[in-house]
Amino acid sequence: MSGGPAPRLDQYRDRYANIALDRDDMGVLTMRFHTDGGPLIWSALAHEELGYCFADVACDRDNAVVVMTGTGDAWCADINAGSFK
């Protein structure tokens, strides 16, 4: 660990284009994966964001439970292969 202050949800909530974050008063954090508000399309950006978001979530001591979910009727059913160039 860097020894710096732990991140707070208000600092990273809007940082990720493909992950919507919301936490209730009991510390239950919901990570909702999406692309432009619809089902997640796996892309280079989604791949990169996931690691950084997991680090933020893991270091935030106000998160007691994490629920990961998707948007719409598909869970990462499509891939934007061209984004990985």
Secondary structure, 3 states (H helix, E strand, C coil): CCCCCCCCHHHHCCCCCCEEEEECCCCEEEEEECECCECCEECHHHHHHHHHHHHHHHHCCCCCEEEEECCCCCCCCEECHHHHC
